[in-house]
Amino acid sequence: MSTPDAVPVSLAEIARIAGVGRAAVSNWRRRHDSFPTRIGGTDVSPQFSLAEVEQWLRDNGKLKDIGGKELLWPRFEILGSRNESGLAVAEAARRMRSPRARITHPELSPQARELVAEAAKLGRAEGPRDTFEFLLQRWLETHVRQLSTTPPPLATLMTRIALTVRLGPQDGGLTVFDPACGTGHLAAAAAQEYDGPGLELLACERDPALAALASTRLDYVADDRDIRTRIAASDALRDDPFTGAKADIALCNPPFNERDWGYEELATDQRWAHGLPPRTEPELAWVQHLLSHLKPGGVAVVVLPPAVASRKAGRRIRGSLLRTGALRAVVSLPPGSAQPHSVSLQLWVLRAAADGPAGPPPSQDALLVDATGFARSGTREPSPDWDALGSFVLTALATLDHPGQEPPQSAVRVPLLDLLDDEVDVTPGRYTASASEPSPKELSKNWSEFGALLTELADQAQHLFVLDVETGTQQTTTTVGDLVKAGALTLRAGLQPLETTAPVSGNAVPLLTITDLLHDGAPSGLLATTSAHTLAEKGDVVVAGVIRAFKAWVHEGAPMALGPQLYALRVDSERLDPHFLAGCLRAPANGRQAGTHASSSSRVDIRRLQVLQLPLEKQMVYAETFRRLRAFEALVARAERSGKGLVSDMSDHLAAGGMTT
């Protein structure tokens, strides 16, 4: 029987501890009478005693060698408040680095202090930094609805923008400033991107738990290099702890839409060089706060909601930012770039005037960049294509101080005379729509390319059309399960990685998930090689085991880690051709007959998939035809995209009266 103070864990947490999927835990519960009984929760979401679960897993040989971090985390989770668990994680991380360090947060409960000591001991045994990063990521995942963090790819992009646009000496050290740092994502990204000497990180956060976690995180970053860090727990607008400090670059993802930001008490503050921000424009207070902390030629990159670019209340300040050359560029990001994920947020790029004649002449325009088109296609939830997005934005901003260089399509220089109207609207989409339309010459080229694509498509269709394909014939088949038993192939299942959001250092491999396949098929994550359960290597057949994303293909690239519901099949080359196997497996009827339920979300029983029984010589003939069929499929997809683009472009031209006859 469980004690009243037993630590509860869910089925999902048990799966993490054991290193398996949640379905496996459900099966254990059904098949083993000795599985621990429920101590709480509901029938749908039951909870079990952590101690009883750990003992059962050990007794049944199901506890993987994953260390004690997974067993430790549920005890942090039951501390109660978000603040106490966050402070406890930060305190434990400090004690991992300095065992004799005193408790810096006396408000921690005795239970939390005891847990801090145990966590510190475990961290010193398993690696302080890895243990802290694990606990930090689990804390962020647990409280994701209460926190707004900057995703690592966005933090990296903001840092690269700032380093690209800033003026002044490039080799005299770098001071980075973030007045609303959260858990330190932006400062950590700056430390990763800047490899020069003399790096100083200045950060501020009003939430005590977040400030403590950021301080600890940046202390670990500073251990690797000669980096000076100063983290203050304070409200940067009301009580600026870095008054008078100047930075080379400032990075910030401030809180949005906060009316109680200090409008009354800060009415005469000297930071408002461009005007007192209205009560309803707290974001413009953050913008001016950042500018007040920049060195000459320094750059600030700040995440803002799109309404800040056009709200009537802020037009006077926007006009002043443009006239003085402080606002140099605005970038519209794809939805999903950061919270709130449904909104197309913006990056404002601000720069302080440079000293002396070395700087560029006063700007007469602003660069507006519409990057909203870099969202990954076919997604249920919005998600950017970070590689393409970063390349496009940095290419556009590289033209900022070079008037003779044209920015890429969907980016445009807008003269200040056009921006300084009654609205002072700096929304990029308002100005880039017409600039991104193809010229008649480009439209003609697109039609020519579409025609060439149709010709190639017809050639491939002719090759497939002349094949002698019989219907109704019955060929002998076998199953993947039988081939595994016969030793003709090996089957390995992908698993949920233990740490999917922690920073990756050292050797890493791309991580492919079912979600990636539903988007565009490209891996969206990285995973440390040591954390990858299943690697697909060149020549392996990869199969997606759910109906909605069912497909099979031969992996041709570098090693790639597979997530849940993805499988790697490695063939015996003397008995099976991989392209033949993939072609047989990817048949839609095969997926339907092996599906476990009659819905798009059902799983596919990989072992039940059918494969023709043919000698190796004939397999190779089939394999060549399967290759042609895949090439035809790719051409059809390209033709569809190209055709839709032409329809859209022609519609715009015709609606604008572009037809001359």
N, C-alpha and C positions, 0 to 999 in steps of 0.2 A: 504493500500500500504506500502511496506517495505521501511525503511529509507536506505540511502546509506551506513551507517555504521552498518547495521544489521549483526549479527553474523550468518554465514551460517552453517547449519547442514545437513548431508546426511540421507538417509533412515535408514542406519545401526545405526547412532548415535541416531536417534529418537527411534529406537527399544531398544537401551540400556537405554535411559532415561525412557521409559515406562515399561521396564522389560519384553518385549515380543520379538517374533521373527520378522525378517524383513518382512516375508510374511504377518503378521498381519498388519503391517504399510501399506503395499501395498494395502491390502483389505480396510483399513480405507480410504485411498486416493480415491479408486474407488467408495466406497459406500456413502461417506459423501461429499456433495457439499460444506460444510463449512470448509473442510480441507484446511489449508493454501496453497496459490498458490506458485509455484516455483519462486525463486528469482535468480537462477543461475544454473550452472552445465549443464548437457545435458539431453536428454530424457531418456537415460539409467541410468545416475547417477545424478538425480536432487538434488538441494540444496534448503533449506527452511530457513526462518528466525527463529532463536532460540526463540525469544520472542513470535512470533506468534504461534509457535508449543507448547510452554509451556502453553500459554493461552488456546489454543484449547484442549490440554490434560486435563487441569483443568476443563474446561467447560463441557467436555464430560465424566468426571469421570474415565479417563484412566491413570492418573498420579499415579504411584505406590509410596508407601512410601519408597523411596530409598535415601532420603536426597538430598542435593543440589550439591553433587560432580559431578554428571553427567551433570547437567546444567552449572556447572562452567568450566568444561574442554574445551568445544569448544572455549571459550574466550581465553584460553591459546594458543590454536592451531592457532588462527588467528593473534597472535603477529608477525608472519612472520618467522624470522630466527630460526633455531634450537637452537642457542646459547642463544638468548634472552628468549625464552620460557623456556629453561632449567634453566637459571639463575633466572627467575621469580619463578619457582617452588621451587628452593632451598631457595630463599629469603623469600617466603611465609612460608615455613616450619620453618625457623628460627624465624619468627615473631609469629608463632603459639606457639612456646616454650617460647619466650621472647617478649611480646607485645611491650615493650619499646625499643627493639633493633633498632639500626640505620641501615639504608640501607648500605650494604657493597659493592654494585655494582652500583656506580653512573651512569654507562653507560645505565642503564635501562630507557626506554622511559616513559613519563608521563602516557601513557595508561597502561604500564606494572606495574608501581608503584601503580596505582589505583587498578589494579587487584590483586596485592600482598596484599594490605590492606583488600580487600574483602575476599580473600582466607584465610588469617590469621584469620579473624573473624569467618568464617565458620568452619575452622579447630578447633578452640578453642571450638566451640559449639558441633561439631560432633565427636571430638577426633583427636588431632593433628597427632598422628602417623598413624592412619588409613587413614586420609585424605592425608597425604604426600605420603604414600605407593600407594594409588590410583592414585594420580597425577603422581608419578614417573613411575608407570607401563604404564599408558596411554601415557606418553611421550616416553618411550622406544618402545612401540608398534607403535607409529606414525613414529618414525625415525629408525625403525628396519633395513632398508637398508643402513643407514649411520653409524651404530654402530655395534661393535662386542662385545657382552657380554658373560660372562661365565654362562651357565645354572646352576641353583641352585643344581641339582643332581651332576653335575661334580665338582662344587665348594666344595660340601660336601665330595665327594670321594677324592679329592686332599688333603683336610685338614686331613682326616683320614689316608691317606698314610703317610703324614708328621709326624703326631703324633705317628704312628706305627714304623717308621723307625728311628726317631731321637734318639741320644744317650745323655748321660749326665743326670743331676738331673731332676727328673720329678715333683718335688713339690716346686720349687723355683720361680714360676712365668713363664710366657711365653711371648716372644716378637715375633710378627708376622709382616712380611715385604712384601709389594707388591709395586713394583716400577712402575707398569702400571695398576692402580687399576680400571680404568673406573668409574662405579658408585658404586664400593665397594662390589661387589658380593662375592669375595673371603674373604675379611676381615670380612664381616658379617657372612659368613659360619664358619670361624674360631672362632668367638665369640660364635656362637651357639653350636659348637662341643666341645669347651674347657670349662669345668665348674669349673676349679681350680681358685686359687687366682692370683692376680698380672698380669692381662692380659694387654698388651700394643700393640696397633695397629699402625704401621707406614705405610703410603701409599703415593704414589706420582702419579700424573696424569698431563700431559701437556695440555690437553684440559680444558679450564677454566670452562665450563659448567659442564663437567663430574666431575671435581674436587670439584666444589661447591656441586653437588648432593651427591657425595660420603661423603664429610665432614658432610653434614646434616644427611645423612642416618646413619653414624656411631655415630653421636651424640645421635641419638635416641637409638641406640643399647647400648651406654654407660649409658643411663639413667636407664636401668634395673639393672646394676651391676657396681661394681667399676672397670671401664675400662678406661685406658688412651688412647687417640687417638691423633695422629698428622698427618694431611693431608696437603701435599704441592702441589701447582700448579706449576709444573716445568717439564722440560725434564730430566728424570733421567739419561740418558746416557751423555748428554752434560753438564748438570749443576746439579749434584747430591746434593740434599738438605740434605741428611743423611750421608754425608761423615764421616766415622769412626764409625757409628752406627752398632751394631751387633745384629742379630736376631737368635732366636731358630729355627724358621721355616720361609721359604720364599715361597710364592705362587704367581704365575705369569702366565698371559695369554697375552703375549706381542704382539705388531703389527707384522705381517708377511711381508716378502719380501720388506722391506723399504730400498732402496739403499742409501737414504740421511739420514743416522743415525749418522753421525759425524766421518766418517773414517779418513778424513784429520786432523781435529783438535785434535783427540784423539789418534793419532798414537803412542804417547809415554806414554799413560796413564798406571798407575801402576796396574790397575785392570786386565790387560791382562797377567796373570801369566801363561797361557797355550798358549800364542802366540797372535799376533795381528789378530783379525778376518778379513778375506778378505772383501772387499766392498760388495760382493754378499752374505755374511753370517752374516746379522745383528742379527739373532737369537742366534748365538754363542757369540755375544757381550752381549746379555741379560743373557745368561747362566753364563758367567764369572762375570758379574755385580752382579748376585745373590750370587755366591760363595764368592765374596769379602765381602758380608755383613753377612755371617754366623758365628756364634760362633763355637768353636770346638765341633764336634758332631752334629752340626745343619744340617737341611735337607731343600733342595729346591725342589719343585715340579713345573715343568713348562710345559705348553702346547706348542707343536711345530708341524710344518708341517712335514710330513713323509720324505720329501726330505733332511732335515737336517741330517738324520741318514746315508745318503749314498752319498751326493754330494762330488765330488772330491776335491773341493776347501776347504772343512772343515776337510779333513781326518787327517791333522797334529794335529789340536786341539782336535779332537775326540780321537786320539791316546794318547795324553797327559792326557786327562780326565780319560781314562781307566788305564793308567800306574800308575797314582797317586791315584787311588781308588776313585776319585771324582764322576765319573759316575757309580752308583751302579745298576741301573735298567732302562729299557726302556719298556713301555707298549703301545702296539698298540690298540687304541680304535676303536669301531665300527663306521661306518659312521653315521653322525647325532648327534654325541656327542656335537659338538659345531660348530660355523661357521668357515670355509665353510662346510656345512652339507654333501656335496657329498664326502668329503675327510676323510680317516681314519687317524685322527690326532694321535699324540703320547704324552705320558707323560714321561718326563725324570725325574728320581729321582736321585738327586745329594746330596752328603753328605761330609761335611768338616771333616778332620781327627780329631779324638778325642784326648784330652790331657791325658797323664798318661797311666799307664798299664791297666786301667780298660776297655779300648775299645777293640774291636775285632782285631785280627791280620790283617795285610795288605791283602786285597782281591786279590785272584788269578783268579777271574772270575767275570762275570756280569750276572745278571738275566734278561733274555729277555722273555717278557710275550705277547703272541698273544691273545688279547681279542676281536678280530674282529668278532668272531662267536656269540657274545652276542647281536646281532641285533634282534629286534622283527620281526617275520616272517609275511609274507603276507601284507607288507606295501607298499604304493605308495611312501611315503617319508621315508628316513632312520630314524630309531629311536632305541636307545639302550634299552635293558631290564635292567634298572638301578639297581634293587635289585640283580639280578643274576650277573651282571657285577661287582658291588661293592664287593659282597661276594667272587667272584673268585679272583679278583685282590688283595684284602687284605689277602686272604689265601695264595696266591703265595708269596707276599712280607713278610709274617710272617716267611718264611723260609730263608730270605736273610742272616741273620747272624748265621744260623744253618746248616752248611755243611752236617750234618748227616741226615737232613730232605729232602726228595724229594719234589720238587714243583709239583703242580697238572699238569695234562695233558694240553698241549698248553703253558706251561711255562718251561723254560730250563735254567740251568746254563751253560754258555759257557766259557771255559777257555780263559784267555787273550791271550794265544799263538795262539788260533784259530781266535781271533778277530783282532789282530794286524798284519794283512797281508797288501797287497798293497792297499786295498780299505778301510779298517777299517769301514766296513758296520755294523751298529748295528740295522738294521731292524729286528724285532723279527721273522717275517714270514719266513725269510731266514733260520733260525735255528730251528724253532719249527715244521716245516712241517714234517720232518722225525721223530722227537721225539714224535709227536702226533699220529703216526700210531699205531694201535693196534698190540700187539704181537700175534703170532700164538695161544697162550693160550687164550688171550682175544677174538680173532676172533672166536675161537671155542665156547667160552661162548656166544658170540653174536648170533651165529647160533642156539645154544640150546634155547636161550630165544626167538628167532624168531619162532622156531618150537613150543614152548609152546604157543606162542601167536596165531599161526595158529590153534592149537588144540582148544583153548578157542573160537576162532572165529567160528570154525566149530560147536561147541556145541551151541553157540548162534544162528547160522544160522539154525540149526536143530529145535530149539524151534520155530523159526519164520516160518520155512518151513511147519510145520505140522498144522499151524493154518488154520482154515476153513474160507478162505477169499472169499467172493462173489463179483462179478463185475457186474456193471450195475444196482445195486439196488438203489432205490430212498428212502432216509431217510429224515425225516422232519428236517429242520435246522432253526436256528435263527441267528441273527447277534449280534455282540458285542454291537452295539447301542441299540438294543431292550433289551438286558440283563441289560444294564445300566438303561434304563427307568423302567424296572421291579424291580430294586433294587437287582438283583442277584449279581451284582458286581459294583465296583466303578472304574472309569478310570481317571488317572492323567497323565498329559503330562510333560516330562522333559523340562527344559528351560536352555538357556545359562546363566551361573552364572555371576553375576555382576563383579566379580574380579576373574579371573582364574589364574593369574600369581603372585598375591601378596603372600608374605610369610604367612603361616598358623600358627596361634598360638592358644592354647587352644584346645577345642574339635574339631576334624576333622573327616570327613568320606571320603572314596574313591569316586572318581568321574569317572563314566563310560560314554564314548562317542561313537558315531558311528565309529570314527577313531580307537578306541581301539578294537572294534569288528572286524574291517578289519585287524587288526594286529594279536593279539592272544587271544583277549577276556578278558584280564586282565585290570582292571582300572589303568590308568597311572598317575592320578593326585589325589590331595587331595583338599578338600574344607571345609571351616569352616562350622560347623553344622548350624550356624545362616544364612549362605548364600545359603544353599541348598533349592531350591524350592520344589523339589520332591525327596522323599526318598523311595527306595524299601526296604521293610523289609522281614524277613523270611516268606516264604509262598506266597509272591506276585508273580504274573506272569509278567515277563518283556518281552516287545515286541519291536523289532527294526522296525521303520516305514519307511525304505527305501529298495527298491528291492535288491540292491547290498549287503546289510548286513541283509536281512530279516531273522529273527529267533524269537523263543519264548521259554522261559524256566522258571522254577520255581526257584526263588531266595532262596538259602539255607543258606547264610552266614549272616554276620553282616549287619546293615543298610548301604545302598550305594546310593549316589546321582546320579541322571540321568541327562544327558545332552540333548540337543535338539534332536528331532526325536526318543526319547526313551519313552516308556510308561509303567506305573505300573498299573496292574489290581489286585484289591483285591476282592476276592470272598466271598460270603456268604456261609460258609462251610456246611450249612444245605441244600443248593440247588445246589452247584457246587463243583466238585473236581478240585483243581488247576492243577494237573498233566494231567487230562483229558482235561481241557481247553487249556493248553499249547500245548498238542499233536495235538488238532484240529487246533489251530491257526498256528502252524509251518508248516503245509502242504504247499509245494511249490505252488500248484494250488490255494490255498487260497490267498497267497500273490499276485499271478498274477492277479486274478480276482478283487482284491481290489486295484490294482495299479492305480495311476492317469494318468500315461503315459506309453508308450511302450518302455521304456529304462531302463538300469540298475540303472540310477540315479533317477528314479521316486520315488515318495513317495507312501506309502501305507496308504489308508484311514482305520484306525484301526476300526472304527465303522462299516465298511462294511464286516469285516472278519466273515466267517461263522462258526457256532458251532452246532454240533449235538444236537438235543433235546432228551435226554435220562433221565430216572430216576437215582437217585444218586447211587443205587446199581449197575446198569449196567455201569455207568460212571467209577466206581472203577475197573471193569474188563478191560475196555478199558485203563484206566490209567496204569495198570500193564503192558499191552502190549506196550504202548507208552514208558514206562521205559526200557523195553527190547530192543526196537528199538533204543533208544538213546545209550544204552550200546553197541549195535552192531555197531552203527555209530562211537563211540569212539574207538572201537577195530580196525575198518577198518582204521581209521586215524593213530593209533599207528603202525599197520602193514605196512602201506605205508612208514612212516618215518623210521622204522626199516629196511625195505627192501631196501630203497634207500641208507641208511648208509652202509649196507652190500655190495651192488653193488659198491659203491665208494671205500670202504676199499679193496675189492677183486681186483678191477681194479688197485689200487696202488700197491698191492703186486705182481700181475701178470706182470705189466709193469716193475717192478724192478727185474724180473727174479726169483720170489719167489716160482714157482712151481717146485717140486723136482722130479716129474715123467713125 
